[in-house]
Amino acid sequence: MEFKDYYNTLGVPRNASEDDIRKAFRKLAREHHPDVARNKAQAEEKFKEINEAYEVLGDPKKRRQYDELGANWNTSGGFRPPPGWQRSSRFRASPGRAEHFEFKFGDTGFSEFFERFFGRRASGRMANGNWDEFNSTDDAEAPHSSRGQRGQDVESDILVTLNEVLKGAVRSVSVQTRDPNTGRSNIRKFRVRLPAGVKEGQLIRVTGRGDSNGDSMGDLYLRVRLARHPDFRVQGEDLYHDLDTSPWEAVLGAEIEVPTLDGEVTVRIPPGTCQGQKLRLRGQGLPSASGMRGDLFVVVQILVPKRLNAEEKQLWEKLARVSDFHPRRAS
């Protein structure tokens, strides 16, 4: 298994700050986003790599684990996990069954390295007995039998973009099983329907695509992980976009183009807009299970120039002299 150098993927040093990592991700994600790249297939693969790297390095806890895991990754002899490091289990245990088969997933948006060390650990049972069930769109019917023990259920993560949440999608997924005792492996490929409105952490059940015990097949559970977007943050069905503005745009008002999932729209910044003020665009968020869309909130971020030429400095100094605005004086 190949070690993934996430710092190299984002082009940042290992001691990079959280802000540097976030800026690097946003820059690369905009550059390689499939919606804007000319070579969509190549951009999609690069975009997945960038998302995976930020999924780990953008989370302080995962980053600490990653640094521990990869402290000696480039030493002679190749990558070896530290002693005692536990890899993620992708089984939902069935009574009386030994977990002996190894599973490798393809086309889920995550590498084998991520799946093994940072994938979602299987819980061993259904949460509140409530799964979101969507059968595979593959026409083949999985065999089920009332005799004997049921095959094991298997779990993996699947990376879902916001556009797929908006419109729904059909994805191809592959599962490779290998028996370490015999060395035999088997690859199964099938299609999975992602309905519009899926949410972070939602489990999609693909019936009869898990492990087999010879009598019946278990199920495959795909846990949705939303791909990070360079322009939007997700909160439920609502999206948030930080809009960088100049002080004069905030004071005087302006009309500015902002991105949405449906294309750019013009937003009017009212005169006297304050830092952090939210402007709501109704119906421009993500769909809910009912089909109704949430809202897009444009969050104003007022930036000030870090360098001034002589003329600019004189103008700011003049403004300071003539203005009767005193932010620390009670109004």
Contacts in CASP RR format, 6 or more apart in sequence:
PFRMAT RR
TARGET T0000
AUTHOR 0000-0000-0000
METHOD contacts of the structure
MODEL  1
MEFKDYYNTLGVPRNASEDDIRKAFRKLAREHHPDVARNKAQAEEKFKEI
NEAYEVLGDPKKRRQYDELGANWNTSGGFRPPPGWQRSSRFRASPGRAEH
FEFKFGDTGFSEFFERFFGRRASGRMANGNWDEFNSTDDAEAPHSSRGQR
GQDVESDILVTLNEVLKGAVRSVSVQTRDPNTGRSNIRKFRVRLPAGVKE
GQLIRVTGRGDSNGDSMGDLYLRVRLARHPDFRVQGEDLYHDLDTSPWEA
VLGAEIEVPTLDGEVTVRIPPGTCQGQKLRLRGQGLPSASGMRGDLFVVV
QILVPKRLNAEEKQLWEKLARVSDFHPRRAS
1 79 0 8 1.000
1 112 0 8 1.000
1 113 0 8 1.000
1 116 0 8 1.000
2 79 0 8 1.000
2 111 0 8 1.000
2 112 0 8 1.000
2 113 0 8 1.000
3 70 0 8 1.000
3 73 0 8 1.000
3 74 0 8 1.000
3 78 0 8 1.000
3 79 0 8 1.000
3 113 0 8 1.000
4 52 0 8 1.000
4 53 0 8 1.000
4 111 0 8 1.000
4 113 0 8 1.000
4 114 0 8 1.000
5 73 0 8 1.000
6 52 0 8 1.000
6 53 0 8 1.000
6 56 0 8 1.000
6 57 0 8 1.000
6 66 0 8 1.000
7 13 0 8 1.000
7 14 0 8 1.000
7 16 0 8 1.000
7 53 0 8 1.000
7 57 0 8 1.000
9 49 0 8 1.000
9 50 0 8 1.000
9 52 0 8 1.000
9 53 0 8 1.000
10 16 0 8 1.000
10 21 0 8 1.000
10 24 0 8 1.000
10 25 0 8 1.000
10 28 0 8 1.000
10 50 0 8 1.000
10 53 0 8 1.000
10 54 0 8 1.000
10 57 0 8 1.000
11 24 0 8 1.000
12 20 0 8 1.000
12 21 0 8 1.000
12 24 0 8 1.000
12 57 0 8 1.000
14 67 0 8 1.000
16 24 0 8 1.000
18 58 0 8 1.000
18 60 0 8 1.000
21 54 0 8 1.000
21 57 0 8 1.000
21 58 0 8 1.000
22 54 0 8 1.000
22 58 0 8 1.000
25 50 0 8 1.000
25 53 0 8 1.000
25 54 0 8 1.000
25 58 0 8 1.000
25 228 0 8 1.000
25 230 0 8 1.000
26 230 0 8 1.000
27 230 0 8 1.000
28 46 0 8 1.000
28 50 0 8 1.000
29 47 0 8 1.000
29 50 0 8 1.000
29 51 0 8 1.000
29 54 0 8 1.000
29 228 0 8 1.000
29 229 0 8 1.000
29 230 0 8 1.000
30 36 0 8 1.000
30 230 0 8 1.000
30 231 0 8 1.000
31 37 0 8 1.000
32 43 0 8 1.000
32 46 0 8 1.000
32 47 0 8 1.000
32 50 0 8 1.000
33 43 0 8 1.000
33 47 0 8 1.000
33 230 0 8 1.000
34 40 0 8 1.000
34 43 0 8 1.000
34 44 0 8 1.000
34 47 0 8 1.000
34 161 0 8 1.000
35 163 0 8 1.000
37 43 0 8 1.000
47 227 0 8 1.000
48 109 0 8 1.000
48 110 0 8 1.000
48 159 0 8 1.000
48 227 0 8 1.000
49 111 0 8 1.000
51 159 0 8 1.000
51 227 0 8 1.000
51 228 0 8 1.000
52 109 0 8 1.000
52 110 0 8 1.000
52 111 0 8 1.000
52 114 0 8 1.000
52 159 0 8 1.000
54 228 0 8 1.000
55 62 0 8 1.000
55 114 0 8 1.000
55 118 0 8 1.000
55 225 0 8 1.000
55 228 0 8 1.000
56 62 0 8 1.000
56 63 0 8 1.000
56 66 0 8 1.000
56 114 0 8 1.000
56 118 0 8 1.000
57 63 0 8 1.000
57 66 0 8 1.000
62 118 0 8 1.000
65 117 0 8 1.000
65 118 0 8 1.000
66 117 0 8 1.000
66 118 0 8 1.000
68 82 0 8 1.000
68 85 0 8 1.000
69 81 0 8 1.000
69 82 0 8 1.000
69 85 0 8 1.000
69 117 0 8 1.000
70 79 0 8 1.000
70 82 0 8 1.000
71 82 0 8 1.000
72 80 0 8 1.000
72 82 0 8 1.000
73 79 0 8 1.000
81 87 0 8 1.000
81 117 0 8 1.000
85 117 0 8 1.000
87 116 0 8 1.000
87 117 0 8 1.000
88 115 0 8 1.000
88 116 0 8 1.000
88 117 0 8 1.000
88 118 0 8 1.000
88 119 0 8 1.000
88 120 0 8 1.000
88 121 0 8 1.000
88 122 0 8 1.000
89 99 0 8 1.000
89 121 0 8 1.000
89 122 0 8 1.000
90 103 0 8 1.000
90 105 0 8 1.000
90 115 0 8 1.000
90 119 0 8 1.000
90 122 0 8 1.000
90 154 0 8 1.000
90 155 0 8 1.000
90 156 0 8 1.000
91 99 0 8 1.000
91 103 0 8 1.000
91 122 0 8 1.000
91 124 0 8 1.000
91 152 0 8 1.000
91 153 0 8 1.000
91 154 0 8 1.000
91 155 0 8 1.000
91 211 0 8 1.000
92 122 0 8 1.000
92 123 0 8 1.000
92 124 0 8 1.000
92 125 0 8 1.000
92 152 0 8 1.000
92 153 0 8 1.000
92 154 0 8 1.000
92 155 0 8 1.000
92 221 0 8 1.000
93 99 0 8 1.000
93 122 0 8 1.000
93 124 0 8 1.000
93 152 0 8 1.000
94 149 0 8 1.000
94 150 0 8 1.000
94 151 0 8 1.000
94 152 0 8 1.000
94 153 0 8 1.000
94 213 0 8 1.000
94 218 0 8 1.000
95 149 0 8 1.000
96 149 0 8 1.000
97 149 0 8 1.000
97 151 0 8 1.000
97 152 0 8 1.000
97 213 0 8 1.000
99 152 0 8 1.000
100 179 0 8 1.000
100 180 0 8 1.000
100 181 0 8 1.000
101 177 0 8 1.000
101 178 0 8 1.000
101 179 0 8 1.000
101 211 0 8 1.000
102 177 0 8 1.000
102 178 0 8 1.000
102 179 0 8 1.000
102 180 0 8 1.000
103 154 0 8 1.000
103 156 0 8 1.000
103 175 0 8 1.000
103 176 0 8 1.000
103 177 0 8 1.000
103 211 0 8 1.000
104 112 0 8 1.000
104 115 0 8 1.000
104 175 0 8 1.000
104 176 0 8 1.000
104 177 0 8 1.000
104 178 0 8 1.000
105 112 0 8 1.000
105 115 0 8 1.000
105 156 0 8 1.000
105 173 0 8 1.000
105 174 0 8 1.000
105 175 0 8 1.000
105 176 0 8 1.000
106 173 0 8 1.000
106 174 0 8 1.000
106 175 0 8 1.000
106 176 0 8 1.000
107 171 0 8 1.000
107 172 0 8 1.000
107 173 0 8 1.000
107 174 0 8 1.000
108 115 0 8 1.000
108 156 0 8 1.000
108 157 0 8 1.000
108 158 0 8 1.000
108 159 0 8 1.000
108 173 0 8 1.000
108 222 0 8 1.000
109 158 0 8 1.000
109 159 0 8 1.000
110 119 0 8 1.000
110 157 0 8 1.000
110 158 0 8 1.000
110 159 0 8 1.000
110 225 0 8 1.000
114 157 0 8 1.000
115 156 0 8 1.000
115 157 0 8 1.000
119 156 0 8 1.000
119 157 0 8 1.000
120 155 0 8 1.000
120 157 0 8 1.000
120 223 0 8 1.000
122 155 0 8 1.000
127 203 0 8 1.000
131 203 0 8 1.000
131 205 0 8 1.000
131 221 0 8 1.000
132 198 0 8 1.000
132 202 0 8 1.000
132 203 0 8 1.000
132 204 0 8 1.000
132 205 0 8 1.000
133 204 0 8 1.000
133 205 0 8 1.000
133 207 0 8 1.000
134 192 0 8 1.000
134 193 0 8 1.000
134 194 0 8 1.000
134 195 0 8 1.000
134 204 0 8 1.000
134 205 0 8 1.000
134 206 0 8 1.000
135 193 0 8 1.000
135 206 0 8 1.000
135 207 0 8 1.000
136 190 0 8 1.000
136 191 0 8 1.000
136 192 0 8 1.000
136 193 0 8 1.000
136 206 0 8 1.000
136 207 0 8 1.000
136 208 0 8 1.000
136 209 0 8 1.000
137 170 0 8 1.000
137 190 0 8 1.000
137 191 0 8 1.000
137 192 0 8 1.000
137 193 0 8 1.000
138 190 0 8 1.000
138 191 0 8 1.000
140 190 0 8 1.000
142 207 0 8 1.000
142 208 0 8 1.000
142 209 0 8 1.000
142 217 0 8 1.000
142 218 0 8 1.000
143 216 0 8 1.000
143 217 0 8 1.000
144 208 0 8 1.000
144 216 0 8 1.000
144 217 0 8 1.000
145 215 0 8 1.000
145 216 0 8 1.000
147 215 0 8 1.000
148 213 0 8 1.000
148 215 0 8 1.000
148 216 0 8 1.000
149 213 0 8 1.000
149 215 0 8 1.000
150 213 0 8 1.000
150 215 0 8 1.000
150 216 0 8 1.000
150 218 0 8 1.000
151 210 0 8 1.000
151 211 0 8 1.000
151 212 0 8 1.000
151 213 0 8 1.000
151 214 0 8 1.000
151 215 0 8 1.000
151 216 0 8 1.000
151 217 0 8 1.000
151 218 0 8 1.000
152 210 0 8 1.000
152 211 0 8 1.000
152 213 0 8 1.000
152 218 0 8 1.000
153 210 0 8 1.000
153 211 0 8 1.000
153 218 0 8 1.000
153 219 0 8 1.000
153 220 0 8 1.000
153 221 0 8 1.000
154 175 0 8 1.000
154 209 0 8 1.000
154 210 0 8 1.000
154 211 0 8 1.000
154 218 0 8 1.000
154 219 0 8 1.000
154 220 0 8 1.000
154 221 0 8 1.000
155 203 0 8 1.000
155 220 0 8 1.000
155 221 0 8 1.000
155 222 0 8 1.000
155 223 0 8 1.000
156 220 0 8 1.000
156 221 0 8 1.000
156 222 0 8 1.000
156 223 0 8 1.000
157 222 0 8 1.000
157 223 0 8 1.000
157 224 0 8 1.000
157 225 0 8 1.000
158 171 0 8 1.000
158 173 0 8 1.000
158 192 0 8 1.000
158 194 0 8 1.000
158 204 0 8 1.000
158 222 0 8 1.000
158 223 0 8 1.000
158 224 0 8 1.000
158 225 0 8 1.000
159 225 0 8 1.000
159 227 0 8 1.000
160 169 0 8 1.000
160 194 0 8 1.000
160 198 0 8 1.000
160 224 0 8 1.000
160 225 0 8 1.000
160 226 0 8 1.000
160 227 0 8 1.000
161 226 0 8 1.000
161 227 0 8 1.000
161 229 0 8 1.000
162 226 0 8 1.000
162 227 0 8 1.000
162 229 0 8 1.000
162 232 0 8 1.000
162 234 0 8 1.000
162 239 0 8 1.000
162 261 0 8 1.000
162 286 0 8 1.000
163 261 0 8 1.000
164 194 0 8 1.000
164 198 0 8 1.000
165 196 0 8 1.000
165 197 0 8 1.000
165 198 0 8 1.000
165 199 0 8 1.000
165 226 0 8 1.000
165 286 0 8 1.000
165 287 0 8 1.000
166 196 0 8 1.000
166 197 0 8 1.000
166 261 0 8 1.000
166 286 0 8 1.000
166 287 0 8 1.000
167 196 0 8 1.000
168 193 0 8 1.000
168 194 0 8 1.000
168 195 0 8 1.000
168 196 0 8 1.000
168 197 0 8 1.000
168 198 0 8 1.000
169 193 0 8 1.000
169 194 0 8 1.000
170 191 0 8 1.000
170 192 0 8 1.000
170 193 0 8 1.000
170 194 0 8 1.000
171 191 0 8 1.000
171 192 0 8 1.000
171 194 0 8 1.000
172 189 0 8 1.000
172 190 0 8 1.000
172 191 0 8 1.000
172 192 0 8 1.000
173 189 0 8 1.000
173 190 0 8 1.000
173 191 0 8 1.000
173 192 0 8 1.000
173 206 0 8 1.000
173 222 0 8 1.000
174 187 0 8 1.000
174 188 0 8 1.000
174 189 0 8 1.000
174 190 0 8 1.000
175 187 0 8 1.000
175 188 0 8 1.000
175 209 0 8 1.000
175 210 0 8 1.000
175 220 0 8 1.000
176 185 0 8 1.000
176 186 0 8 1.000
176 187 0 8 1.000
176 188 0 8 1.000
177 185 0 8 1.000
177 186 0 8 1.000
177 188 0 8 1.000
177 211 0 8 1.000
178 184 0 8 1.000
178 185 0 8 1.000
178 186 0 8 1.000
179 185 0 8 1.000
188 209 0 8 1.000
190 206 0 8 1.000
190 209 0 8 1.000
192 204 0 8 1.000
192 206 0 8 1.000
192 222 0 8 1.000
194 204 0 8 1.000
194 224 0 8 1.000
196 287 0 8 1.000
196 291 0 8 1.000
197 237 0 8 1.000
197 286 0 8 1.000
197 287 0 8 1.000
197 288 0 8 1.000
197 289 0 8 1.000
197 291 0 8 1.000
198 204 0 8 1.000
198 224 0 8 1.000
199 224 0 8 1.000
199 226 0 8 1.000
199 236 0 8 1.000
200 224 0 8 1.000
200 225 0 8 1.000
200 226 0 8 1.000
200 234 0 8 1.000
201 223 0 8 1.000
201 224 0 8 1.000
201 225 0 8 1.000
202 223 0 8 1.000
202 224 0 8 1.000
203 221 0 8 1.000
203 222 0 8 1.000
203 223 0 8 1.000
203 224 0 8 1.000
204 221 0 8 1.000
204 222 0 8 1.000
204 223 0 8 1.000
204 224 0 8 1.000
205 219 0 8 1.000
205 220 0 8 1.000
205 221 0 8 1.000
206 219 0 8 1.000
206 220 0 8 1.000
206 221 0 8 1.000
206 222 0 8 1.000
207 219 0 8 1.000
208 217 0 8 1.000
208 218 0 8 1.000
208 219 0 8 1.000
208 220 0 8 1.000
209 217 0 8 1.000
209 218 0 8 1.000
209 219 0 8 1.000
209 220 0 8 1.000
210 217 0 8 1.000
210 218 0 8 1.000
210 219 0 8 1.000
210 220 0 8 1.000
211 217 0 8 1.000
211 218 0 8 1.000
212 218 0 8 1.000
226 234 0 8 1.000
231 241 0 8 1.000
231 259 0 8 1.000
232 239 0 8 1.000
232 240 0 8 1.000
232 241 0 8 1.000
232 259 0 8 1.000
232 261 0 8 1.000
232 296 0 8 1.000
233 239 0 8 1.000
233 240 0 8 1.000
233 241 0 8 1.000
234 240 0 8 1.000
234 286 0 8 1.000
236 286 0 8 1.000
237 285 0 8 1.000
237 286 0 8 1.000
237 287 0 8 1.000
237 288 0 8 1.000
237 292 0 8 1.000
237 293 0 8 1.000
237 294 0 8 1.000
237 295 0 8 1.000
238 285 0 8 1.000
238 286 0 8 1.000
238 294 0 8 1.000
238 295 0 8 1.000
238 296 0 8 1.000
238 297 0 8 1.000
239 261 0 8 1.000
239 284 0 8 1.000
239 285 0 8 1.000
239 286 0 8 1.000
239 294 0 8 1.000
239 295 0 8 1.000
239 296 0 8 1.000
239 297 0 8 1.000
240 296 0 8 1.000
240 297 0 8 1.000
240 299 0 8 1.000
241 258 0 8 1.000
241 259 0 8 1.000
241 296 0 8 1.000
241 297 0 8 1.000
241 298 0 8 1.000
241 299 0 8 1.000
242 299 0 8 1.000
242 301 0 8 1.000
243 256 0 8 1.000
243 258 0 8 1.000
243 267 0 8 1.000
243 298 0 8 1.000
243 299 0 8 1.000
243 300 0 8 1.000
243 301 0 8 1.000
244 301 0 8 1.000
244 303 0 8 1.000
245 254 0 8 1.000
245 256 0 8 1.000
245 269 0 8 1.000
245 273 0 8 1.000
245 300 0 8 1.000
245 301 0 8 1.000
245 302 0 8 1.000
245 303 0 8 1.000
246 302 0 8 1.000
246 303 0 8 1.000
247 302 0 8 1.000
247 303 0 8 1.000
247 304 0 8 1.000
249 256 0 8 1.000
249 269 0 8 1.000
250 269 0 8 1.000
250 272 0 8 1.000
250 273 0 8 1.000
250 274 0 8 1.000
250 275 0 8 1.000
250 300 0 8 1.000
250 302 0 8 1.000
251 271 0 8 1.000
251 272 0 8 1.000
252 271 0 8 1.000
253 268 0 8 1.000
253 269 0 8 1.000
253 270 0 8 1.000
253 271 0 8 1.000
253 272 0 8 1.000
253 273 0 8 1.000
254 268 0 8 1.000
254 269 0 8 1.000
255 266 0 8 1.000
255 267 0 8 1.000
255 268 0 8 1.000
255 269 0 8 1.000
256 266 0 8 1.000
256 267 0 8 1.000
256 269 0 8 1.000
257 264 0 8 1.000
257 265 0 8 1.000
257 266 0 8 1.000
257 267 0 8 1.000
258 264 0 8 1.000
258 265 0 8 1.000
258 266 0 8 1.000
258 267 0 8 1.000
258 298 0 8 1.000
260 281 0 8 1.000
260 284 0 8 1.000
260 285 0 8 1.000
260 296 0 8 1.000
261 284 0 8 1.000
261 285 0 8 1.000
261 286 0 8 1.000
262 284 0 8 1.000
265 281 0 8 1.000
265 284 0 8 1.000
267 279 0 8 1.000
267 281 0 8 1.000
267 298 0 8 1.000
269 279 0 8 1.000
269 300 0 8 1.000
273 300 0 8 1.000
273 302 0 8 1.000
274 300 0 8 1.000
274 302 0 8 1.000
275 300 0 8 1.000
275 301 0 8 1.000
275 302 0 8 1.000
276 299 0 8 1.000
276 300 0 8 1.000
276 301 0 8 1.000
276 302 0 8 1.000
277 299 0 8 1.000
277 300 0 8 1.000
278 297 0 8 1.000
278 298 0 8 1.000
278 299 0 8 1.000
278 300 0 8 1.000
279 297 0 8 1.000
279 298 0 8 1.000
279 300 0 8 1.000
280 295 0 8 1.000
280 296 0 8 1.000
280 297 0 8 1.000
280 298 0 8 1.000
281 295 0 8 1.000
281 296 0 8 1.000
281 297 0 8 1.000
281 298 0 8 1.000
282 294 0 8 1.000
282 295 0 8 1.000
283 293 0 8 1.000
283 294 0 8 1.000
283 295 0 8 1.000
283 296 0 8 1.000
284 293 0 8 1.000
284 294 0 8 1.000
284 295 0 8 1.000
284 296 0 8 1.000
285 293 0 8 1.000
285 294 0 8 1.000
285 295 0 8 1.000
285 296 0 8 1.000
286 293 0 8 1.000
286 294 0 8 1.000
287 293 0 8 1.000
287 294 0 8 1.000
288 294 0 8 1.000
305 312 0 8 1.000
308 316 0 8 1.000
END
